[in-house]
């Protein structure tokens, strides 16, 4: 049972940030999601609060603070799920010692997660059953048979505490075979077999999640998922990923990233970041009025570098216009500040690439609109990112 109650966080997070819409159900608005989050917090339902914050974030992708709240609550829920797993381990240890009331208290501390129903099953069914078994006099069995039956039950409890449900099921069913008239032991045998089947289904999901995370370059998270597979038909595949495929994939990605970093460090590939306006491809021409109109249009379109060119070209036509000269210089300063931001975007994008977060890196590179590193950003978008993604896909196969 040790890891039986550990929730599948990735499965939760996949559901958190997706808005389930149908034709009959309206899309939840940002305000509605925030209201649900507040209500869930007041009721100490942190998993639902996290889900609501992430739905609100999905409704307004520009709200960075809300996206941060989503991440914070997801991390908090993950930590709580780890605590819940500890409670389940403690509970099983207490059960093995016959301290059933304390074990029930530990299970009761598990407040949410996909395995909450299993904790409730222990509280409502299995612990009462074990109490009856512990108090039974085994009057219908001779001493040796009763002792053998109890040894199987004790071994079953020990395997549950170690998380070896498949072995526990065998022990309980052996005890049921020795005393077929004990309906409680027979029920324990069957319920543990059902738990094994449920856990094997979870192992299927862990394997799928691990492969998906590996494909995203999240190797540490993938490794954690593969390690959760303790037995069954997927164990050999998980072990192969742990011992062979993940290290190979990690090495290939590191090699590709090192090659890209070396190329970026090449002096011929790195352009100077001097705070000057980029050289003009073509000086705008026309009357002062036409140039000012062009400046207003390009500035309104967010093409600040072109707007600066128009303002400065108009200023050259009328050098006595002090206000226009000041506008030329101010716009150039704004362009230089924007270029500094673009430098940071490139650094942020590369950092995300190094973490294997290619989907997050792509919009960062796309924010670089002009300047000396625009070509570098475009190269990442058109060539390097697709190449790295292909490398991961090929390695998965």
Buried (B, 14 or more C-beta within 10 A) or exposed (E): BBBBBBBBBBBBBEEBBEEEEEEEEEEBEBEBBBBBBEEBBEEEBBBBBBBBBBBBBBBBEEBEEBBEBBEEBBEBBBEBBEEBBBBBBBBBBBBBEEBBEBBBBBBBBBBBBBBBEBBEBBBEEBBBBBBEBEEBEBEEBEEEEBEBBBBBBEBBBBBBBBBBBBBBBBBBBBBBEBBEEBEBBBBBBBBBBEBBEBBBEBBBBBBBBBBBBBBBBBBEBBBBBBBBBBBBEBBEBBEEBBEEBBEEBBEBBEEBBEEBEEBBEEEEEEEEBEEEBBEEEEEBEBEBEBBBBBBEEBBEEEBBBBBBBBBBBBBBBEEEBEEBBEBBBEBBEBBBEBBEEBBEBBEBBBEBBBBBBBEBBBEBBBBBBBBBBBEBBEBBBEEBBEEBBEBBEEBEE
